[in-house]
């Protein structure tokens, strides 16, 4: 099981964290990953950035997540983390 925390603090909120949460929820539902992923919101991850949202996957924090780079983030970061957590 993998834990994903999306920052919903003021900076990330303004950068679109709500949309990133929806994109993650859609991926979880479409891929039937309800038993593999725990999604939650959190306040400041301490990595504020001027372009995009901060997301913590497991113990790693990723910054600059936007709707335009979400697919790449999901495929290259989240899916491998899910697969590694199954081992």
Backbone as CSV, one residue per row, in Angstrom:
resi,resn,N_x,N_y,N_z,CA_x,CA_y,CA_z,C_x,C_y,C_z
1,UNK,0.836,-1.169,0.000,0.000,0.000,0.000,0.886,1.238,0.000
2,UNK,0.458,2.239,-0.748,1.223,3.487,-0.827,0.347,4.637,-0.332
3,UNK,0.985,5.566,0.367,0.297,6.747,0.879,0.677,7.941,0.022
4,UNK,-0.340,8.671,-0.438,-0.134,9.883,-1.227,-0.785,11.033,-0.480
5,UNK,0.009,12.065,-0.210,-0.488,13.275,0.443,-0.365,14.432,-0.534
6,UNK,-1.469,15.120,-0.761,-1.470,16.294,-1.627,-1.558,17.522,-0.734
7,UNK,-0.631,18.443,-0.907,-0.646,19.665,-0.115,-1.867,20.492,-0.506
8,UNK,-2.619,20.920,0.489,-3.779,21.789,0.263,-3.586,23.108,1.010
9,UNK,-2.344,23.400,1.381,-2.027,24.676,2.009,-2.290,25.813,1.039
10,UNK,-2.205,27.025,1.509,-2.628,28.175,0.706,-1.893,28.280,-0.633
11,UNK,-0.587,28.104,-0.655,0.152,28.222,-1.908,-0.271,27.138,-2.907
12,UNK,-0.301,25.896,-2.461,-0.684,24.796,-3.358,-2.168,24.887,-3.739
13,UNK,-2.978,25.357,-2.818,-4.397,25.558,-3.141,-4.521,26.519,-4.323
14,UNK,-3.778,27.614,-4.272,-3.808,28.590,-5.362,-3.230,28.027,-6.652
15,UNK,-2.351,27.050,-6.534,-1.727,26.432,-7.709,-2.559,25.278,-8.277
16,UNK,-3.701,24.965,-7.637,-4.592,23.957,-8.215,-4.593,22.604,-7.546
17,UNK,-4.326,22.545,-6.255,-4.298,21.243,-5.578,-5.623,20.494,-5.710
18,UNK,-6.737,21.224,-5.738,-8.045,20.570,-5.873,-8.114,19.760,-7.176
19,UNK,-7.581,20.326,-8.250,-7.583,19.625,-9.530,-6.661,18.401,-9.502
20,UNK,-5.526,18.513,-8.847,-4.602,17.378,-8.728,-5.260,16.252,-7.920
21,UNK,-5.959,16.609,-6.850,-6.681,15.601,-6.059,-7.685,14.874,-6.949
22,UNK,-8.433,15.605,-7.759,-9.421,14.976,-8.646,-8.753,14.050,-9.653
23,UNK,-7.625,14.474,-10.200,-6.910,13.623,-11.154,-6.443,12.332,-10.485
24,UNK,-5.931,12.430,-9.277,-5.492,11.228,-8.553,-6.686,10.340,-8.232
25,UNK,-7.779,10.930,-7.770,-8.985,10.143,-7.475,-9.460,9.401,-8.711
26,UNK,-9.423,10.060,-9.860,-9.836,9.410,-11.111,-8.933,8.237,-11.458
27,UNK,-7.631,8.407,-11.303,-6.692,7.314,-11.594,-6.925,6.135,-10.650
28,UNK,-7.125,6.426,-9.379,-7.383,5.362,-8.405,-8.634,4.590,-8.788
29,UNK,-9.693,5.306,-9.135,-10.960,4.659,-9.502,-10.829,3.890,-10.813
30,UNK,-10.277,4.524,-11.840,-10.179,3.899,-13.162,-9.278,2.672,-13.179
31,UNK,-8.285,2.661,-12.313,-7.340,1.536,-12.270,-7.651,0.557,-11.131
32,UNK,-8.766,0.793,-10.440,-9.199,-0.080,-9.341,-8.103,-0.245,-8.293
33,UNK,-7.568,0.886,-7.850,-6.457,0.882,-6.901,-6.889,1.248,-5.486
34,UNK,-8.179,1.140,-5.193,-8.684,1.520,-3.873,-7.980,0.788,-2.735
35,UNK,-7.563,-0.438,-2.978,-6.889,-1.214,-1.940,-5.371,-1.010,-1.941
36,UNK,-4.868,-0.224,-2.911,-3.429,-0.038,-3.058,-2.953,1.355,-2.647
37,UNK,-3.874,2.342,-2.676,-3.486,3.736,-2.463,-4.351,4.374,-1.383
38,UNK,-3.709,5.085,-0.468,-4.409,5.907,0.512,-4.099,7.356,0.145
39,UNK,-5.140,8.097,-0.221,-4.991,9.491,-0.633,-5.476,10.400,0.480
40,UNK,-4.660,11.388,0.836,-5.086,12.369,1.837,-4.528,13.730,1.485
41,UNK,-5.143,14.724,2.100,-4.654,16.089,1.986,-3.789,16.400,3.188
42,UNK,-2.895,17.341,3.030,-2.055,17.765,4.143,-1.748,19.244,3.960
43,UNK,-1.239,19.841,5.008,-0.813,21.226,4.899,0.684,21.256,4.687
44,UNK,1.189,22.334,4.301,2.541,22.581,3.818,3.534,21.429,4.017
45,UNK,4.095,21.013,2.900,5.144,19.995,2.908,6.527,20.632,2.950
46,UNK,6.563,21.963,3.052,7.829,22.671,3.176,8.623,22.786,1.894
47,UNK,7.987,22.550,0.766,8.682,22.597,-0.520,7.928,23.495,-1.499
48,UNK,7.363,24.570,-0.990,6.563,25.461,-1.835,7.354,25.871,-3.076
49,UNK,6.644,25.992,-4.151,7.259,26.261,-5.431,6.277,27.138,-6.207
50,UNK,6.755,27.885,-7.104,5.889,28.840,-7.813,5.136,28.239,-8.978
51,UNK,5.377,27.012,-9.276,4.667,26.398,-10.402,4.207,25.002,-10.020
52,UNK,2.998,24.899,-9.578,2.424,23.596,-9.308,2.307,23.255,-7.841
53,UNK,1.874,22.043,-7.612,1.473,21.530,-6.304,2.534,20.563,-5.785
54,UNK,2.692,20.515,-4.464,3.582,19.542,-3.832,2.786,18.290,-3.473
55,UNK,3.352,17.134,-3.793,2.700,15.852,-3.533,3.730,14.919,-2.907
56,UNK,3.341,14.277,-1.826,4.210,13.309,-1.162,3.734,11.905,-1.525
57,UNK,4.640,11.113,-2.064,4.358,9.724,-2.423,5.277,8.872,-1.565
58,UNK,4.682,8.127,-0.646,5.503,7.414,0.321,6.223,8.429,1.175
59,UNK,7.548,8.412,1.162,8.340,9.361,1.949,8.964,10.465,1.101
60,UNK,8.752,10.434,-0.195,9.357,11.416,-1.106,8.377,12.531,-1.447
61,UNK,8.863,13.766,-1.452,8.046,14.922,-1.813,8.426,15.373,-3.218
62,UNK,7.417,15.565,-4.052,7.590,16.021,-5.428,6.906,17.367,-5.567
63,UNK,7.534,18.285,-6.266,6.986,19.628,-6.411,6.675,19.913,-7.874
64,UNK,5.881,20.954,-8.075,5.596,21.404,-9.433,4.627,20.531,-10.197
65,UNK,3.769,19.788,-9.501,2.820,18.918,-10.184,1.657,19.777,-10.682
66,UNK,1.391,19.683,-11.984,0.323,20.443,-12.626,-0.522,19.491,-13.466
67,UNK,-1.698,19.927,-13.895,-2.486,19.066,-14.782,-1.728,18.691,-16.058
68,UNK,-0.888,19.589,-16.551,-0.179,19.293,-17.796,0.945,18.266,-17.629
69,UNK,1.523,18.153,-16.439,2.575,17.133,-16.252,2.100,15.984,-15.365
70,UNK,0.815,15.974,-15.031,0.288,14.952,-14.133,0.465,13.538,-14.686
71,UNK,0.153,13.335,-15.956,0.236,11.987,-16.550,1.648,11.429,-16.403
72,UNK,2.644,12.246,-16.710,4.036,11.813,-16.584,4.365,11.496,-15.122
73,UNK,3.941,12.358,-14.204,4.153,12.131,-12.770,3.510,10.819,-12.334
74,UNK,2.281,10.585,-12.764,1.566,9.372,-12.368,2.288,8.123,-12.880
75,UNK,2.617,8.124,-14.159,3.220,6.936,-14.772,4.650,6.680,-14.287
76,UNK,5.435,7.739,-14.098,6.852,7.582,-13.777,7.165,7.585,-12.287
77,UNK,6.220,8.050,-11.465,6.477,8.142,-10.029,5.497,7.301,-9.223
78,UNK,4.216,7.535,-9.429,3.217,6.867,-8.596,3.093,5.384,-8.930
79,UNK,2.939,5.049,-10.196,2.763,3.639,-10.547,3.962,2.780,-10.128
80,UNK,5.207,3.217,-10.341,6.328,2.415,-9.829,6.302,2.279,-8.312
81,UNK,5.894,3.336,-7.605,5.808,3.246,-6.140,4.760,2.229,-5.707
82,UNK,3.651,2.186,-6.431,2.604,1.203,-6.127,3.134,-0.200,-6.381
83,UNK,3.775,-0.401,-7.503,4.319,-1.720,-7.833,5.373,-2.153,-6.817
84,UNK,6.232,-1.225,-6.386,7.257,-1.564,-5.388,6.648,-1.881,-4.032
85,UNK,5.527,-1.272,-3.718,4.904,-1.526,-2.416,4.220,-2.897,-2.379
86,UNK,3.958,-3.464,-3.547,3.319,-4.776,-3.620,4.314,-5.897,-3.353
87,UNK,5.594,-5.623,-3.458,6.620,-6.676,-3.303,6.828,-7.040,-1.869
